[in-house]
Amino acid sequence: MSPTDALSVVVHPTTVASAAVPAVAEAIRRRTGLPVSCPVDEAGVVAALADGASILVTYRWRDAYLQPSLRWVQGQGVGYEQYPLDQFRDRGVVFTNAAGIQSTVIAEHVFALLLGLTRGIGHSVRCATERRWDGRTDFEIGGMTLGILGLGSVGEAVARRATGWDLTVIGTKRDPGTYQGCASEVLAPQRCIEVCERADILVACLPGGPQTHQLLSTRAFAALGAGWLVNVGRGSVVDERALIDALTVGSLRGAGLDVFETEPLPAASPLWDLPNVIVTPHKAGQTPHYIERLASLVAANVDALRGHLPWTNRVS
């Protein structure tokens, strides 16, 4: 693509819960100076792309979006398992995700869930609904070992904060040799069970997909033992039946869950009622700063599409 080629942007009508679609479109228009459309439905997205739009900003993929004019897809989340990366490569379509723009707020949410478990806040809230006073003794996390599965942008944000809480941080990364963060030890993903064995607290920041599907199952929970699990990655990473067993008949002390195998979490799920579980509705990444951060990322990558700068968050 030459710098003089006309560019236009389509914003998917379904966006992250914290960001209204027109506000996202307006922020991108203001930052880039490009024409931006936000169709009212998915058929409108297909029509806009068929009419020559070259950039798609989306939270959800449909195969019909792969029109000849499409040059770049900007995902609104970190995960990319839903996108046909092989087809993108074959057609010369660039895909970038939103890694980094939600790291701060997701890391904060991890600690909200963790402290809610270890300090018994979830228990106290349940007691409060019954007007029951229960001053039980709970736990302190200082001196414990925190295991992080997935030391990407979110995992590293958790690790940085954990060192300030006097936690020893270990974790996994796809290529441990490239790690330059603050964790004291980084292992390959195949050593997940070893991380579980050594951790008092396990934080899952993993993407979905075949490689991580139900990675955390009976064996992992047995290895974690009397610890805690926090999951802010993908629900598919956890075998929920095995987790429920570990929380009810096993030794696992508790779980803070923002993501689930099925979303919304079905009303019949036992996870709603377990006293050692805190449930949040896939909201860890929601922040009032999301729109401007996304618009800044899109603006930087428009310059990359024009050949002026390297790509940010390109997924190959």
DRENDO-1510 file (C-alpha; in Angstrom, 1 decimal, always signed):
<recs>
REC; n; res; u; v; w
REC; 1; MET; +0.0; +0.0; +0.0 .
REC; 2; SER; +1.4; +3.4; -0.9 .
REC; 3; PRO; +1.1; +6.4; +1.5 .
REC; 4; THR; -1.3; +8.1; -0.9 .
REC; 5; ASP; -3.9; +5.3; -1.0 .
REC; 6; ALA; -7.2; +6.3; +0.6 .
REC; 7; LEU; -7.9; +4.7; +3.9 .
REC; 8; SER; -11.2; +4.3; +5.8 .
REC; 9; VAL; -12.1; +2.6; +9.0 .
REC; 10; VAL; -15.1; +0.4; +10.0 .
REC; 11; VAL; -15.8; +0.0; +13.8 .
REC; 12; HIS; -17.7; -3.2; +14.6 .
REC; 13; PRO; -21.1; -2.6; +16.1 .
REC; 14; THR; -20.3; -4.8; +19.0 .
REC; 15; THR; -17.5; -3.6; +21.1 .
REC; 16; VAL; -16.1; -4.1; +24.6 .
REC; 17; ALA; -18.6; -3.5; +27.3 .
REC; 18; SER; -16.9; -0.4; +28.6 .
REC; 19; ALA; -16.8; +1.4; +25.3 .
REC; 20; ALA; -19.8; +2.7; +23.3 .
REC; 21; VAL; -19.3; +2.2; +19.6 .
REC; 22; PRO; -19.9; +5.8; +18.5 .
REC; 23; ALA; -17.4; +7.1; +21.1 .
REC; 24; VAL; -14.8; +4.6; +19.8 .
REC; 25; ALA; -15.4; +5.8; +16.3 .
REC; 26; GLU; -15.2; +9.5; +17.2 .
REC; 27; ALA; -12.0; +9.0; +19.1 .
REC; 28; ILE; -10.4; +7.2; +16.1 .
REC; 29; ARG; -11.7; +9.8; +13.7 .
REC; 30; ARG; -10.2; +12.6; +15.9 .
REC; 31; ARG; -6.8; +10.9; +16.3 .
REC; 32; THR; -6.4; +9.7; +12.7 .
REC; 33; GLY; -8.3; +12.2; +10.5 .
REC; 34; LEU; -9.7; +9.2; +8.6 .
REC; 35; PRO; -13.3; +8.6; +7.6 .
REC; 36; VAL; -14.8; +6.2; +10.2 .
REC; 37; SER; -18.1; +4.4; +9.9 .
REC; 38; CYS; -19.9; +2.4; +12.6 .
REC; 39; PRO; -22.6; +0.3; +11.0 .
REC; 40; VAL; -25.6; -0.7; +13.1 .
REC; 41; ASP; -25.2; -4.5; +12.5 .
REC; 42; GLU; -22.8; -7.0; +11.1 .
REC; 43; ALA; -24.4; -6.9; +7.6 .
REC; 44; GLY; -23.4; -3.2; +7.6 .
REC; 45; VAL; -19.8; -4.1; +8.4 .
REC; 46; VAL; -19.7; -6.5; +5.4 .
REC; 47; ALA; -21.3; -3.8; +3.2 .
REC; 48; ALA; -18.8; -1.2; +4.3 .
REC; 49; LEU; -15.8; -3.5; +3.6 .
REC; 50; ALA; -17.3; -4.6; +0.3 .
REC; 51; ASP; -17.6; -0.9; -0.6 .
REC; 52; GLY; -13.8; -0.4; -0.1 .
REC; 53; ALA; -13.1; +0.2; +3.6 .
REC; 54; SER; -9.6; -1.0; +4.4 .
REC; 55; ILE; -9.4; -1.1; +8.2 .
REC; 56; LEU; -11.6; -3.0; +10.6 .
REC; 57; VAL; -11.6; -2.4; +14.3 .
REC; 58; THR; -13.5; -5.3; +15.9 .
REC; 59; TYR; -14.1; -7.4; +19.0 .
REC; 60; ARG; -15.6; -10.2; +17.0 .
REC; 61; TRP; -14.7; -11.9; +13.7 .
REC; 62; ARG; -16.9; -13.2; +10.9 .
REC; 63; ASP; -15.6; -14.8; +7.8 .
REC; 64; ALA; -17.7; -12.5; +5.6 .
REC; 65; TYR; -15.4; -9.6; +6.7 .
REC; 66; LEU; -12.5; -10.9; +4.7 .
REC; 67; GLN; -13.3; -8.7; +1.7 .
REC; 68; PRO; -10.7; -7.8; -1.0 .
REC; 69; SER; -10.3; -4.2; +0.3 .
REC; 70; LEU; -9.4; -5.3; +3.8 .
REC; 71; ARG; -5.8; -4.5; +4.6 .
REC; 72; TRP; -5.6; -4.5; +8.4 .
REC; 73; VAL; -7.7; -5.8; +11.4 .
REC; 74; GLN; -7.3; -4.1; +14.7 .
REC; 75; GLY; -8.6; -6.4; +17.5 .
REC; 76; GLN; -10.1; -4.7; +20.5 .
REC; 77; GLY; -8.9; -7.4; +22.9 .
REC; 78; VAL; -5.7; -9.3; +23.6 .
REC; 79; GLY; -6.9; -12.8; +22.4 .
REC; 80; TYR; -6.6; -13.8; +18.8 .
REC; 81; GLU; -7.8; -17.4; +18.7 .
REC; 82; GLN; -11.0; -16.4; +16.8 .
REC; 83; TYR; -9.1; -14.8; +13.9 .
REC; 84; PRO; -8.0; -16.7; +10.8 .
REC; 85; LEU; -4.4; -15.7; +10.9 .
REC; 86; ASP; -3.3; -18.1; +8.1 .
REC; 87; GLN; -5.9; -16.5; +5.8 .
REC; 88; PHE; -4.7; -13.1; +6.8 .
REC; 89; ARG; -1.2; -14.0; +6.0 .
REC; 90; ASP; -2.1; -15.5; +2.6 .
REC; 91; ARG; -4.1; -12.3; +1.7 .
REC; 92; GLY; -1.6; -9.8; +3.0 .
REC; 93; VAL; -3.9; -8.7; +5.8 .
REC; 94; VAL; -2.2; -7.4; +9.0 .
REC; 95; PHE; -3.6; -8.3; +12.4 .
REC; 96; THR; -2.8; -6.4; +15.5 .
REC; 97; ASN; -4.3; -6.9; +19.0 .
REC; 98; ALA; -4.9; -4.5; +21.9 .
REC; 99; ALA; -2.2; -5.9; +24.2 .
REC; 100; GLY; -1.0; -3.4; +26.7 .
REC; 101; ILE; -3.9; -1.0; +26.7 .
REC; 102; GLN; -5.8; -3.0; +29.4 .
REC; 103; SER; -2.9; -4.3; +31.3 .
REC; 104; THR; -3.0; -1.8; +34.2 .
REC; 105; VAL; -6.7; -2.3; +35.0 .
REC; 106; ILE; -6.6; -6.1; +34.5 .
REC; 107; ALA; -3.7; -6.3; +36.9 .
REC; 108; GLU; -5.6; -4.2; +39.4 .
REC; 109; HIS; -8.6; -6.6; +39.0 .
REC; 110; VAL; -6.3; -9.6; +39.7 .
REC; 111; PHE; -5.4; -8.1; +43.1 .
REC; 112; ALA; -9.0; -7.2; +43.8 .
REC; 113; LEU; -10.0; -10.8; +43.3 .
REC; 114; LEU; -7.0; -12.1; +45.1 .
REC; 115; LEU; -7.4; -10.0; +48.2 .
REC; 116; GLY; -11.1; -10.6; +48.1 .
REC; 117; LEU; -10.3; -14.3; +48.6 .
REC; 118; THR; -7.3; -14.2; +50.9 .
REC; 119; ARG; -8.7; -11.5; +53.2 .
REC; 120; GLY; -12.1; -13.0; +53.2 .
REC; 121; ILE; -13.9; -10.0; +51.6 .
REC; 122; GLY; -16.1; -12.2; +49.6 .
REC; 123; HIS; -17.1; -14.1; +52.7 .
REC; 124; SER; -17.7; -10.9; +54.6 .
REC; 125; VAL; -20.0; -9.6; +51.8 .
REC; 126; ARG; -22.0; -12.8; +52.0 .
REC; 127; CYS; -22.3; -12.5; +55.8 .
REC; 128; ALA; -23.4; -8.8; +55.4 .
REC; 129; THR; -26.4; -9.9; +53.3 .
REC; 130; GLU; -27.4; -12.0; +56.2 .
REC; 131; ARG; -26.5; -9.3; +58.8 .
REC; 132; ARG; -24.2; -11.9; +60.3 .
REC; 133; TRP; -21.0; -10.8; +62.2 .
REC; 134; ASP; -18.1; -13.3; +61.5 .
REC; 135; GLY; -14.6; -12.1; +62.5 .
REC; 136; ARG; -12.8; -15.1; +61.3 .
REC; 137; THR; -9.0; -15.0; +60.8 .
REC; 138; ASP; -7.9; -15.0; +57.1 .
REC; 139; PHE; -4.6; -14.9; +55.3 .
REC; 140; GLU; -1.8; -12.5; +54.5 .
REC; 141; ILE; -0.1; -12.9; +51.1 .
REC; 142; GLY; +3.3; -11.4; +52.0 .
REC; 143; GLY; +6.0; -14.0; +51.7 .
REC; 144; MET; +4.0; -16.3; +49.5 .
REC; 145; THR; +4.9; -17.5; +46.0 .
REC; 146; LEU; +2.8; -16.2; +43.1 .
REC; 147; GLY; +2.8; -18.2; +39.9 .
REC; 148; ILE; +1.7; -16.5; +36.7 .
REC; 149; LEU; +0.8; -18.5; +33.6 .
REC; 150; GLY; +1.4; -16.2; +30.7 .
REC; 151; LEU; +4.0; -13.5; +31.3 .
REC; 152; GLY; +2.7; -11.3; +28.5 .
REC; 153; SER; +1.7; -7.7; +29.0 .
REC; 154; VAL; -1.0; -8.5; +31.5 .
REC; 155; GLY; +1.1; -11.1; +33.3 .
REC; 156; GLU; +4.0; -8.7; +33.6 .
REC; 157; ALA; +1.8; -6.0; +35.0 .
REC; 158; VAL; +0.7; -8.4; +37.7 .
REC; 159; ALA; +4.3; -9.4; +38.3 .
REC; 160; ARG; +5.4; -5.8; +38.8 .
REC; 161; ARG; +2.7; -5.2; +41.3 .
REC; 162; ALA; +3.3; -8.5; +43.1 .
REC; 163; THR; +6.9; -7.6; +43.9 .
REC; 164; GLY; +5.6; -4.6; +45.9 .
REC; 165; TRP; +3.4; -7.0; +47.9 .
REC; 166; ASP; +6.5; -9.0; +49.0 .
REC; 167; LEU; +5.5; -11.9; +46.8 .
REC; 168; THR; +8.0; -14.2; +45.1 .
REC; 169; VAL; +7.0; -14.3; +41.4 .
REC; 170; ILE; +7.6; -17.2; +39.1 .
REC; 171; GLY; +5.8; -17.9; +35.8 .
REC; 172; THR; +5.7; -19.2; +32.3 .
REC; 173; LYS; +6.4; -17.7; +28.9 .
REC; 174; ARG; +6.4; -19.2; +25.4 .
REC; 175; ASP; +10.1; -18.4; +25.0 .
REC; 176; PRO; +11.6; -18.0; +28.5 .
REC; 177; GLY; +15.0; -17.0; +27.0 .
REC; 178; THR; +13.5; -13.7; +25.7 .
REC; 179; TYR; +12.1; -12.7; +29.1 .
REC; 180; GLN; +13.3; -9.4; +30.6 .
REC; 181; GLY; +10.8; -8.7; +33.3 .
REC; 182; CYS; +10.8; -8.8; +37.1 .
REC; 183; ALA; +9.8; -12.4; +37.8 .
REC; 184; SER; +12.5; -14.3; +39.7 .
REC; 185; GLU; +12.2; -17.4; +37.5 .
REC; 186; VAL; +10.5; -18.1; +34.1 .
REC; 187; LEU; +9.7; -21.5; +32.8 .
REC; 188; ALA; +8.5; -22.9; +29.5 .
REC; 189; PRO; +4.7; -23.5; +29.3 .
REC; 190; GLN; +5.2; -27.3; +29.4 .
REC; 191; ARG; +6.3; -26.9; +33.0 .
REC; 192; CYS; +2.9; -25.5; +34.1 .
REC; 193; ILE; +2.5; -28.3; +36.7 .
REC; 194; GLU; +5.8; -27.4; +38.3 .
REC; 195; VAL; +4.6; -23.8; +38.6 .
REC; 196; CYS; +1.4; -25.1; +40.3 .
REC; 197; GLU; +3.4; -27.2; +42.7 .
REC; 198; ARG; +5.6; -24.3; +43.8 .
REC; 199; ALA; +2.9; -21.6; +43.9 .
REC; 200; ASP; +0.6; -20.6; +46.8 .
REC; 201; ILE; -1.4; -18.4; +44.3 .
REC; 202; LEU; -1.9; -19.1; +40.6 .
REC; 203; VAL; -2.9; -16.4; +38.2 .
REC; 204; ALA; -3.9; -17.5; +34.7 .
REC; 205; CYS; -3.3; -14.8; +32.0 .
REC; 206; LEU; -3.4; -17.2; +29.1 .
REC; 207; PRO; -5.1; -16.9; +25.7 .
REC; 208; GLY; -7.6; -19.5; +24.5 .
REC; 209; GLY; -7.0; -22.0; +21.8 .
REC; 210; PRO; -6.1; -25.7; +21.5 .
REC; 211; GLN; -2.8; -25.4; +23.3 .
REC; 212; THR; -4.3; -24.0; +26.5 .
REC; 213; HIS; -7.7; -25.8; +26.4 .
REC; 214; GLN; -8.5; -27.1; +29.9 .
REC; 215; LEU; -4.8; -26.8; +30.8 .
REC; 216; LEU; -5.9; -26.3; +34.4 .
REC; 217; SER; -7.7; -29.5; +35.3 .
REC; 218; THR; -7.5; -32.1; +38.0 .
REC; 219; ARG; -3.8; -32.6; +37.9 .
REC; 220; ALA; -3.0; -28.9; +38.1 .
REC; 221; PHE; -5.4; -28.3; +41.0 .
REC; 222; ALA; -3.9; -31.2; +42.9 .
REC; 223; ALA; -0.5; -29.7; +42.3 .
REC; 224; LEU; -1.7; -26.3; +43.5 .
REC; 225; GLY; -3.1; -27.9; +46.6 .
REC; 226; ALA; -4.2; -25.5; +49.4 .
REC; 227; GLY; -3.8; -22.4; +47.2 .
REC; 228; TRP; -5.9; -19.9; +45.3 .
REC; 229; LEU; -6.6; -19.5; +41.6 .
REC; 230; VAL; -7.3; -16.3; +39.8 .
REC; 231; ASN; -8.3; -16.4; +36.1 .
REC; 232; VAL; -8.4; -13.3; +33.9 .
REC; 233; GLY; -7.3; -15.0; +30.7 .
REC; 234; ARG; -9.8; -17.2; +29.0 .
REC; 235; GLY; -12.5; -19.4; +30.5 .
REC; 236; SER; -11.5; -22.3; +28.2 .
REC; 237; VAL; -8.2; -22.6; +30.1 .
REC; 238; VAL; -10.0; -24.0; +33.1 .
REC; 239; ASP; -11.8; -27.4; +33.3 .
REC; 240; GLU; -14.7; -26.0; +35.4 .
REC; 241; ARG; -16.0; -29.4; +36.6 .
REC; 242; ALA; -12.5; -30.2; +37.9 .
REC; 243; LEU; -12.3; -26.8; +39.5 .
REC; 244; ILE; -15.6; -27.2; +41.3 .
REC; 245; ASP; -14.5; -30.6; +42.6 .
REC; 246; ALA; -11.2; -29.1; +43.8 .
REC; 247; LEU; -13.1; -26.3; +45.6 .
REC; 248; THR; -15.7; -28.6; +47.2 .
REC; 249; VAL; -13.9; -31.9; +47.9 .
REC; 250; GLY; -10.3; -31.0; +47.2 .
REC; 251; SER; -7.9; -28.8; +49.1 .
REC; 252; LEU; -8.1; -25.7; +46.8 .
REC; 253; ARG; -8.9; -22.7; +49.1 .
REC; 254; GLY; -10.6; -20.5; +46.6 .
REC; 255; ALA; -10.9; -19.1; +43.1 .
REC; 256; GLY; -11.4; -15.6; +41.7 .
REC; 257; LEU; -12.9; -15.9; +38.2 .
REC; 258; ASP; -13.6; -13.2; +35.6 .
REC; 259; VAL; -13.9; -15.5; +32.6 .
REC; 260; PHE; -15.8; -18.8; +32.1 .
REC; 261; GLU; -16.3; -21.7; +29.7 .
REC; 262; THR; -19.7; -20.3; +28.8 .
REC; 263; GLU; -20.5; -16.6; +29.1 .
REC; 264; PRO; -22.7; -15.3; +30.6 .
REC; 265; LEU; -22.1; -17.8; +33.3 .
REC; 266; PRO; -25.2; -20.0; +33.4 .
REC; 267; ALA; -27.5; -19.4; +36.3 .
REC; 268; ALA; -27.3; -23.2; +37.2 .
REC; 269; SER; -23.5; -23.1; +37.6 .
REC; 270; PRO; -22.4; -24.1; +41.1 .
REC; 271; LEU; -19.7; -21.4; +40.9 .
REC; 272; TRP; -22.3; -18.8; +41.8 .
REC; 273; ASP; -23.0; -20.4; +45.2 .
REC; 274; LEU; -19.6; -21.7; +46.3 .
REC; 275; PRO; -18.6; -19.6; +49.4 .
REC; 276; ASN; -14.9; -19.7; +48.4 .
REC; 277; VAL; -15.5; -18.3; +44.9 .
REC; 278; ILE; -15.7; -14.7; +43.7 .
REC; 279; VAL; -17.3; -14.2; +40.3 .
REC; 280; THR; -17.0; -11.1; +38.2 .
REC; 281; PRO; -18.7; -10.8; +34.7 .
REC; 282; HIS; -15.7; -10.6; +32.3 .
REC; 283; LYS; -15.1; -7.0; +33.3 .
REC; 284; ALA; -11.4; -7.0; +34.3 .
REC; 285; GLY; -10.4; -5.0; +31.2 .
REC; 286; GLN; -13.1; -2.3; +31.6 .
REC; 287; THR; -11.6; +1.1; +32.2 .
REC; 288; PRO; -12.7; +4.7; +31.4 .
REC; 289; HIS; -9.3; +5.1; +29.7 .
REC; 290; TYR; -10.0; +2.3; +27.2 .
REC; 291; ILE; -11.3; +4.4; +24.3 .
REC; 292; GLU; -8.5; +6.9; +24.2 .
REC; 293; ARG; -5.8; +4.2; +24.5 .
REC; 294; LEU; -7.4; +2.2; +21.7 .
REC; 295; ALA; -7.6; +5.3; +19.5 .
REC; 296; SER; -3.9; +6.1; +20.2 .
REC; 297; LEU; -3.0; +2.5; +19.2 .
REC; 298; VAL; -5.0; +2.7; +16.0 .
REC; 299; ALA; -3.4; +6.1; +15.1 .
REC; 300; ALA; +0.1; +4.7; +15.6 .
REC; 301; ASN; -0.8; +1.7; +13.4 .
REC; 302; VAL; -2.3; +3.9; +10.7 .
REC; 303; ASP; +1.2; +5.4; +10.4 .
REC; 304; ALA; +2.6; +1.8; +10.3 .
REC; 305; LEU; +0.1; +0.9; +7.5 .
REC; 306; ARG; +1.4; +4.0; +5.6 .
REC; 307; GLY; +5.0; +2.8; +6.0 .
REC; 308; HIS; +6.1; +5.5; +8.4 .
REC; 309; LEU; +6.5; +3.5; +11.6 .
REC; 310; PRO; +6.8; -0.2; +12.7 .
REC; 311; TRP; +3.6; -2.0; +13.7 .
REC; 312; THR; +2.5; -2.1; +17.3 .
REC; 313; ASN; +1.1; -5.4; +18.6 .
REC; 314; ARG; +1.4; -7.1; +15.2 .
REC; 315; VAL; +0.4; -10.8; +15.6 .
REC; 316; SER; +2.0; -13.1; +13.0 .
</recs>
